[in-house]
Every structure is written in C-alpha cells, then in structure tokens.
Amino acid sequence: MNIPSAFTSLCALAGVAQLLLGMRLIERLVAAPAPVPAARPPVSVLKPLCGVDPLTELALESFFLVTYPDYQLVFGVQCETDPVLDVLARLRARYPERDVTVVVDATLHGSNRKISNLINMLPEAKHELLVVSDADIHVPVYFLDRVVAAMEQPNVGLVTTLYTGLPGAPGLPALLGASQINYTFLPGALLARQLGRQDCLGVTMALSKAVLAEIGGLEAVANNLADDQVLGRLVLARGYELALAQVVPATTVPEADFASLFRHELRWARTIRALVPVPYAASVLQFSLFWAVLTVLFAGGVVWSWGLFLFVLATRYAVSRKIDAELRLPKTGEAWLLLLRDFCSTIIYVASFTGSQVDWRGQVMHADAGKLPHR
C-alpha cells in the first residue's frame, strides 16, 4: 500500500461511515412515535409558483388533500399568462370546499423573485401561522399536523422538513437527481443536524407572523439567493430554535437532460459552498465510490483494492435499498447508477469552486455567504 492509495482508501471508508450513521438517523426518524399537535390552530399555506414542470398538478393537488381541519391555500404568480393558473383553476373546480386565494402581482422587492412573490402574497394570508412551501413539493395528508406539532415545541421559532427526490421525467438525468437527494443529501443532512447544525430547508418554512415581523419580514431576505438559510439564521439570532418536523415530503426532480441537471445541482453546490465553506469542503468524503475507484488505480489493481471497491459498492447499494424501504421510495439506486452518480457529483463539486454565478430559472444570480442584514 502506497501513500496515495492509503489516503484514498481512508477517504472511501470515511464516506461509508458517514453514510451508515446517516442511515441510522433515518431509521430513528421513521421509528419515532408520530407527534400529534395539542391544538390545531388555523394555518395559511403560501405556495409561490412560476410555470409548470412535470408533476406540478400532482404536487399541488397533494396540498388540497391534506386532512388538517382549517387551512388556507395562498398561491402566487407574477404573470397573468402563467400556465400554472390553468392548473389551479382545475384544482379549485375539483376541490371547491378548499379555502383558496390566488395572487397575481409582478411587483419586485429585490433580486430574489421567489421572495418578491411571497411578499406580494403575504397580505392575503388570513392566519397567524404561516407555512411556506415550494411549488414542486408532494406532501402526505398528515403534513400540517406534523408541522404544527413541531411548532408547539418550546422556544421553536421556525420549522422545516427534510425531503426526498421523485423523478419527474423519464430517463437518466432525473434518476441521477433523485439518487443524489435520497442517498447523499438526506442522510448527510440528518448527520449534520445531529452534529449541531440547524439548517432551514426551503421546501418547508413554517413560522408565525409575529416571529416573521420580529426578524424584519420577508424583506430581510429579498436579495439573498439562499433565502431559506438566511431566514433560518435570522430566527436563530433572535434566540429561537429551528425544529425539524417528523414528515418527509418529496420534491419533483424535473430535469430531462444533463445540462439542466448540471445547472440545477451547480446552483445548489455553489450556494452551499458560499454558506458553509468548511463543511462543504469536507463533503467530498461523501463520494465514497469515487475514492474507491481512485484506490484501485493508485494501488495498481491489487486484490485488496478491488476488495475495498466491492465492499463500498455493496454497502452503498444495501443502504440505498434500506432508505427506499424506510421511506417507501421508488427504486432509484441501482449499483451502476450509484457509481455514475459519484463521478457526476465530483465534477459538480470541482465546478463549484470555479465561480459564484448561478442560473435560477433563467435568472443569473450570485451565491452569497448568507450574512445577516444590518438592522
């Protein structure tokens, strides 16, 4: 064993250890008793929308099917010709009993168009409790019960959720995108929280109007690309805690081509690198199959290096099957796909250090470090 192969083999084993710890945390999350809120106050759910992606109607319909007793759905678009308005019209006709408000307003309040959309929607929210959710999120019927139960915990100022990836298009790009979310992001995010990080994930951001006003309103994050992370940091800075609800919705992975997937994941990567540079640098250890392949190359293909590679591959495959079973996910983790996924992730990881510019639905923005605005 030479020095390079020793180094890469240690990196591969470190990645496996991280994954196994993350898998254990997923098991613990799923096995925990389902929380029931002591009260069910009315809730306003804010859904900023822009255009139609694969499974948009299915994702939005899941919010119409939630069994919470009293909630309002507030949808916002910035263009009166947005095709998502036709989707909303069909859903409103299908579920006339739902309390639905649609806001069409193109007013901009900063460089972040999603936050501008939310600022325009907020005056129409009837209730004190707000749940902000992305357009492509699929939720179970008990979603609001679990979120409200988390909000009831002492000193909680904001509630967020993890999420899984649901391929929204046929073909390899969507499978690769879902694989990254389900088998790398999800266990990694739980492990980071176990180590003390309290990240706010934009798929779900639940807080009261009072807490939102206390941190300066949505205007405080109107110019941040990572609006969810900055919002979370503002809440933490006021002395509140950021809770994780015991529910895991799914997000649509709509990319049908590799170029779209690369742009999307590069935006994620550059944003995370700007926000948490040291943990992001260490995240390269998650690519255990990449390190295992390097070990085979550096060791000259000796038997032990191939044994390490097969061990890492078998472990990664077994963990992916376990995650699928625990969270009842469609199978997106074939062994060869996991290997390809690691090499794609390595390319994106390297590319993330070559600049800060990102593409967000055709809008060019720059990843920022999530510094709190001056008050």
C-alpha positions in Angstrom: 0.0 0.0 0.0 1.5 3.4 -1.1 0.6 6.7 0.4 -1.9 7.8 -2.3 -3.8 4.5 -2.1 -3.8 4.7 1.7 -5.2 8.2 1.6 -7.9 7.4 -0.9 -8.9 4.2 0.9 -9.3 6.1 4.2 -11.5 8.7 2.4 -13.7 5.9 0.9 -14.1 4.3 4.4 -14.9 7.7 5.9 -17.6 8.2 3.3 -19.1 4.8 4.1 -19.0 5.5 7.9 -20.9 8.8 7.3 -23.5 7.1 5.2 -24.1 4.4 7.8 -24.5 7.0 10.6 -27.0 8.9 8.4 -28.9 5.7 7.7 -29.2 5.0 11.4 -30.6 8.5 11.9 -33.2 7.9 9.1 -34.3 4.7 10.9 -34.6 6.7 14.1 -36.7 9.4 12.4 -39.1 6.9 10.9 -39.4 4.8 14.0 -40.2 7.7 16.3 -43.8 8.0 17.6 -45.9 10.2 15.4 -46.5 13.5 17.1 -50.0 14.8 17.5 -50.5 18.6 18.0 -52.1 19.6 21.2 -54.2 22.2 19.3 -54.9 22.7 15.6 -54.9 26.5 15.0 -55.8 27.7 11.5 -52.8 27.8 9.1 -52.1 29.8 5.9 -50.0 27.8 3.4 -48.1 30.0 0.9 -47.1 28.5 -2.4 -45.1 30.8 -4.7 -45.5 29.5 -8.3 -43.8 30.0 -11.6 -44.6 28.0 -14.7 -45.4 24.3 -15.0 -43.0 21.4 -14.5 -43.6 17.7 -14.7 -45.9 16.6 -11.9 -46.8 20.2 -11.0 -50.5 19.4 -10.8 -49.9 16.2 -8.8 -47.7 18.1 -6.3 -50.2 21.0 -5.9 -53.1 18.6 -5.5 -51.4 16.9 -2.5 -52.0 20.2 -0.6 -55.7 20.1 -1.5 -55.9 16.6 0.0 -54.3 17.5 3.4 -56.7 16.5 6.2 -55.9 19.4 8.6 -59.3 20.9 9.8 -58.7 24.6 9.0 -56.2 25.9 6.5 -56.0 28.4 3.7 -54.0 27.9 0.4 -52.5 31.1 -1.0 -50.9 30.7 -4.4 -48.9 33.5 -6.0 -47.7 34.1 -9.6 -46.1 37.1 -11.2 -47.6 36.9 -14.6 -51.3 36.7 -15.6 -50.5 34.4 -18.5 -48.6 31.9 -16.4 -49.8 28.4 -17.4 -49.9 27.3 -13.8 -53.1 29.4 -13.4 -54.9 26.8 -15.6 -53.7 24.1 -13.2 -55.0 26.0 -10.3 -58.4 26.5 -12.0 -58.7 22.7 -12.5 -57.8 22.0 -8.8 -60.2 24.7 -7.5 -63.0 23.2 -9.5 -62.1 19.7 -8.3 -62.0 20.8 -4.6 -64.5 23.6 -4.2 -64.5 23.2 -0.4 -60.9 24.4 0.0 -60.2 27.9 1.1 -58.0 29.2 -1.8 -56.6 32.6 -2.7 -54.7 33.3 -5.9 -52.5 36.4 -6.1 -51.2 37.7 -9.4 -48.7 40.5 -8.9 -45.5 41.3 -10.8 -44.1 43.8 -8.2 -40.4 43.1 -7.4 -39.0 43.8 -4.0 -35.4 42.6 -4.5 -33.3 40.3 -6.7 -35.0 37.1 -5.3 -38.1 36.7 -7.4 -39.5 33.9 -5.2 -39.3 36.2 -2.1 -40.9 39.0 -4.1 -43.7 36.7 -4.9 -44.1 35.8 -1.3 -44.1 39.4 -0.2 -46.9 40.1 -2.6 -48.9 37.1 -1.3 -48.4 37.7 2.4 -51.2 40.4 2.8 -53.7 37.7 1.7 -52.7 35.3 4.4 -55.6 35.2 6.9 -54.0 33.3 9.7 -51.2 33.8 12.2 -49.4 30.6 11.4 -47.6 30.5 8.0 -46.3 27.5 6.2 -44.2 28.4 3.1 -43.7 25.5 0.7 -42.1 25.2 -2.7 -44.2 24.6 -5.8 -42.9 21.1 -6.6 -43.4 19.5 -3.1 -45.6 16.4 -2.7 -46.9 16.0 0.9 -48.8 13.3 2.8 -52.3 14.1 4.2 -50.9 14.5 7.7 -48.3 17.1 6.6 -49.7 20.0 8.5 -50.4 18.0 11.7 -46.7 17.1 11.9 -45.5 20.7 11.1 -47.8 22.2 13.7 -46.8 19.6 16.3 -43.2 20.7 15.8 -44.1 24.4 16.1 -45.6 23.6 19.5 -42.3 22.7 21.0 -40.8 25.1 23.5 -38.9 28.1 22.0 -39.3 26.9 18.4 -39.4 29.9 16.1 -39.2 28.1 12.7 -40.0 24.6 11.5 -38.5 22.9 8.4 -38.5 19.5 6.9 -36.2 17.1 5.0 -37.3 15.9 1.6 -36.8 13.1 -0.9 -36.4 13.2 -4.6 -39.1 12.0 -7.0 -38.1 11.6 -10.7 -40.5 13.8 -12.7 -39.2 12.8 -16.2 -38.2 9.6 -17.8 -34.5 9.0 -18.4 -31.2 9.0 -16.6 -30.9 12.7 -15.6 -34.0 12.7 -13.3 -32.9 9.3 -11.8 -29.5 10.8 -11.1 -31.0 13.8 -9.5 -33.3 11.8 -7.3 -30.4 9.5 -6.3 -28.4 12.4 -5.1 -31.2 13.7 -2.9 -32.2 10.3 -1.5 -28.9 8.6 -0.9 -26.5 11.5 -0.3 -28.3 14.7 0.7 -30.9 13.1 3.0 -28.5 11.0 5.3 -26.0 13.8 5.1 -28.5 16.5 6.2 -29.6 14.4 9.2 -26.0 13.8 10.2 -25.2 17.5 10.0 -28.2 18.2 12.3 -27.1 15.5 14.7 -23.7 17.4 14.9 -25.4 20.6 15.8 -26.3 22.4 12.5 -29.8 23.9 12.4 -30.3 24.4 8.6 -33.6 25.8 7.2 -34.6 23.9 4.1 -36.7 25.9 1.7 -39.1 23.1 0.9 -40.9 23.9 4.1 -40.6 27.0 6.2 -43.2 27.4 9.0 -43.3 30.3 11.4 -45.7 32.8 12.9 -46.4 36.2 11.6 -45.1 37.6 14.9 -41.7 35.9 14.5 -41.5 36.9 10.9 -42.1 40.6 11.9 -39.5 40.3 14.6 -36.8 39.3 12.2 -37.6 42.1 9.7 -40.2 40.4 7.5 -39.5 38.7 4.2 -37.9 42.0 3.0 -34.9 41.0 5.1 -34.1 38.1 2.7 -35.3 39.7 -0.6 -31.8 40.0 -2.0 -30.4 36.6 -0.9 -30.2 33.6 -3.2 -30.2 31.3 -0.2 -33.3 32.9 1.3 -34.2 29.8 3.4 -30.8 29.7 5.1 -30.7 33.4 5.8 -34.2 33.3 7.2 -33.2 30.4 9.5 -30.2 32.3 10.7 -32.2 35.4 11.4 -34.6 33.3 13.5 -31.7 31.6 15.4 -30.1 35.0 16.0 -33.3 36.1 17.9 -32.8 33.3 20.3 -35.3 30.8 18.9 -34.7 27.2 17.9 -35.2 25.7 14.4 -37.1 22.4 14.6 -37.3 19.5 12.2 -40.9 18.2 11.6 -41.3 14.4 11.6 -42.5 14.3 8.0 -40.5 13.9 4.8 -42.3 15.3 1.7 -40.9 14.6 -1.8 -39.7 17.1 -4.4 -40.0 16.6 -8.1 -36.8 16.2 -10.0 -37.9 17.6 -13.4 -34.7 17.6 -15.3 -35.0 15.7 -18.6 -31.4 16.5 -19.8 -28.0 16.6 -18.3 -27.4 20.3 -19.0 -30.5 21.2 -16.9 -29.4 18.8 -14.1 -25.9 20.3 -14.1 -27.2 23.9 -13.8 -29.6 23.0 -11.0 -27.0 21.0 -9.0 -24.3 23.6 -9.6 -26.6 26.2 -8.2 -27.1 24.1 -5.1 -23.4 23.4 -4.8 -22.2 27.0 -5.1 -24.8 28.2 -2.7 -23.9 25.6 -0.1 -20.1 26.4 -0.6 -20.8 30.1 0.0 -22.9 29.4 3.1 -20.8 26.8 4.9 -17.4 26.6 3.2 -15.7 24.2 5.7 -18.5 21.6 5.9 -18.9 21.8 2.1 -15.2 21.2 1.6 -15.4 18.1 3.8 -18.5 16.9 1.9 -16.2 15.5 -0.8 -15.8 12.5 1.6 -19.4 11.5 0.7 -18.3 10.4 -2.7 -17.0 7.0 -1.4 -17.2 5.2 -4.7 -15.1 7.9 -6.4 -12.4 7.4 -3.7 -12.7 3.6 -4.0 -12.0 3.8 -7.8 -9.0 6.0 -7.2 -7.8 3.5 -4.7 -7.9 0.8 -7.3 -5.9 3.0 -9.7 -3.3 4.2 -7.2 -2.8 0.6 -5.9 -2.3 -0.8 -9.3 -5.4 -3.0 -9.2 -4.1 -5.3 -6.4 -6.6 -7.7 -4.8 -7.2 -5.7 -1.6 -8.1 -2.5 -3.6 -10.7 -4.4 -5.6 -12.0 -5.8 -2.3 -12.4 -2.3 -0.9 -14.2 -1.2 -4.0 -16.6 -4.1 -3.9 -17.2 -3.5 -0.2 -18.0 0.2 -0.7 -20.3 -0.6 -3.7 -22.1 -3.3 -1.8 -22.6 -1.1 1.3 -23.8 1.8 -0.8 -26.3 -0.4 -2.6 -27.5 -2.0 0.6 -28.0 1.4 2.2 -29.9 2.7 -0.8 -32.3 -0.3 -0.6 -32.7 0.3 3.1 -33.5 4.0 2.6 -36.1 3.1 -0.1 -37.7 0.6 2.3 -37.8 3.0 5.3 -39.2 5.9 3.3 -41.2 3.9 0.8 -39.5 5.3 -2.2 -39.4 4.1 -5.8 -36.2 2.4 -6.6 -33.6 4.9 -7.9 -30.3 3.4 -6.6 -29.0 0.6 -9.0 -25.4 -0.2 -8.2 -24.1 1.2 -11.5 -26.2 4.3 -11.1 -24.6 5.0 -7.7 -21.2 4.8 -9.3 -22.1 7.2 -12.1 -23.7 9.5 -9.5 -20.5 9.8 -7.5 -18.5 10.8 -10.6 -21.1 13.3 -11.6 -21.1 14.7 -8.1 -17.3 15.0 -8.2 -17.5 17.0 -11.4 -20.1 19.4 -9.9 -18.0 19.6 -6.7 -15.0 20.7 -8.6 -17.0 23.1 -10.8 -18.5 24.8 -7.7 -15.1 26.2 -6.9 -14.7 27.9 -10.3 -17.1 30.8 -9.7 -20.2 32.0 -7.8 -22.6 32.7 -10.6 -25.7 30.5 -10.8 -28.7 30.1 -13.0 -32.1 30.1 -11.3 -35.0 29.7 -13.8 -33.1 31.8 -16.4 -32.2 34.5 -13.8 -28.5 35.0 -13.2 -27.6 35.4 -9.5 -24.6 35.1 -7.4 -24.2 32.8 -4.4 -23.8 34.7 -1.2 -22.5 33.8 2.2 -25.8 34.3 3.9 -24.7 37.2 6.1 -27.4 38.7 8.3 -28.6 42.0 7.0 -27.9 45.1 9.1 -30.8 46.1 11.3 
